[in-house]
């Protein structure tokens, strides 16, 4: 079984750099990192060990970046409609 605290200690610095390099302007990479590890905790019990934990974490991080861009786009579109 996965230990989210151990994963955080080992991978958080690299994941944060990954998120900081890809996050949309105005989005805090620490918020995205938090979201990544919330998902890790939610999924830890159902994770099947295949020796690809790092890839799994980056897949979750990538999905959070895409979600952040979608959210930023929607906020921008609403602002244009309201303005």
Helices and strands as residue ranges (DSSP letters): H 4-22, H 29-43, G 44-46, H 53-82
